[in-house]
């Protein structure tokens, strides 16, 4: 356990940031699952709406530094490809 005041503060700050990052990642994962579920069901309209929401969530996570820009681009690209594959 840390004894120095600044080290104790760092522990608290890191816990707070980790909780925030975890919440943001969870929202992104949930939105991705919604897109994948709509794609699996073959519902193009719902998939496109879910894709729009998921893209927004991913972009927000990237702007807050939770995801690297290449990671977010890859996620959006894969989701778009899946939605476009619906006949």
C-alpha positions as a Python dict, from the first residue, in 0.01 Angstrom:
ca = {
    (1, 'X'): (0, 0, 0),
    (2, 'X'): (124, 347, -86),
    (3, 'X'): (238, 577, 195),
    (4, 'X'): (309, 892, -1),
    (5, 'X'): (16, 1130, -44),
    (6, 'X'): (68, 1177, -420),
    (7, 'X'): (87, 802, -472),
    (8, 'X'): (-241, 755, -283),
    (9, 'X'): (-401, 1019, -504),
    (10, 'X'): (-271, 849, -820),
    (11, 'X'): (-434, 523, -707),
    (12, 'X'): (-769, 697, -661),
    (13, 'X'): (-745, 885, -991),
    (14, 'X'): (-648, 568, -1179),
    (15, 'X'): (-945, 381, -1031),
    (16, 'X'): (-1179, 660, -1139),
    (17, 'X'): (-1037, 669, -1492),
    (18, 'X'): (-1045, 289, -1521),
    (19, 'X'): (-1413, 284, -1420),
    (20, 'X'): (-1493, 555, -1678),
    (21, 'X'): (-1304, 373, -1953),
    (22, 'X'): (-1476, 45, -1865),
    (23, 'X'): (-1819, 209, -1886),
    (24, 'X'): (-1739, 364, -2224),
    (25, 'X'): (-1602, 34, -2361),
    (26, 'X'): (-1914, -144, -2238),
    (27, 'X'): (-2140, 104, -2422),
    (28, 'X'): (-1940, 52, -2742),
    (29, 'X'): (-1959, -327, -2712),
    (30, 'X'): (-2335, -313, -2652),
    (31, 'X'): (-2389, -94, -2958),
    (32, 'X'): (-2176, -332, -3169),
    (33, 'X'): (-2382, -629, -3047),
    (34, 'X'): (-2701, -449, -3152),
    (35, 'X'): (-2564, -401, -3504),
    (36, 'X'): (-2456, -765, -3525),
    (37, 'X'): (-2797, -883, -3400),
    (38, 'X'): (-2975, -676, -3665),
    (39, 'X'): (-2740, -811, -3934),
    (40, 'X'): (-2802, -1168, -3818),
    (41, 'X'): (-3177, -1107, -3832),
    (42, 'X'): (-3140, -966, -4183),
    (43, 'X'): (-3316, -640, -4094),
    (44, 'X'): (-3135, -381, -4307),
    (45, 'X'): (-3322, -75, -4175),
    (46, 'X'): (-3260, -166, -3811),
    (47, 'X'): (-2898, -253, -3891),
    (48, 'X'): (-2839, 85, -4052),
    (49, 'X'): (-2995, 268, -3758),
    (50, 'X'): (-2788, 63, -3514),
    (51, 'X'): (-2476, 126, -3724),
    (52, 'X'): (-2530, 502, -3701),
    (53, 'X'): (-2563, 480, -3322),
    (54, 'X'): (-2263, 248, -3291),
    (55, 'X'): (-2046, 473, -3506),
    (56, 'X'): (-2137, 766, -3284),
    (57, 'X'): (-2047, 571, -2968),
    (58, 'X'): (-1717, 455, -3117),
    (59, 'X'): (-1627, 809, -3224),
    (60, 'X'): (-1706, 942, -2876),
    (61, 'X'): (-1485, 675, -2720),
    (62, 'X'): (-1203, 766, -2958),
    (63, 'X'): (-1231, 1137, -2884),
    (64, 'X'): (-1203, 1060, -2511),
    (65, 'X'): (-891, 853, -2565),
    (66, 'X'): (-1043, 517, -2479),
    (67, 'X'): (-971, 373, -2824),
    (68, 'X'): (-689, 445, -3066),
    (69, 'X'): (-806, 602, -3390),
    (70, 'X'): (-702, 299, -3598),
    (71, 'X'): (-896, 69, -3365),
    (72, 'X'): (-1210, 276, -3401),
    (73, 'X'): (-1168, 292, -3779),
    (74, 'X'): (-1133, -86, -3793),
    (75, 'X'): (-1446, -138, -3582),
    (76, 'X'): (-1654, 102, -3793),
    (77, 'X'): (-1524, -53, -4115),
    (78, 'X'): (-1613, -406, -4007),
    (79, 'X'): (-1960, -301, -3894),
    (80, 'X'): (-2022, -112, -4220),
    (81, 'X'): (-1909, -410, -4421),
    (82, 'X'): (-2145, -637, -4227),
    (83, 'X'): (-2442, -402, -4277),
    (84, 'X'): (-2367, -363, -4648),
    (85, 'X'): (-2355, -740, -4689),
    (86, 'X'): (-2729, -767, -4612),
    (87, 'X'): (-2912, -840, -4935),
}
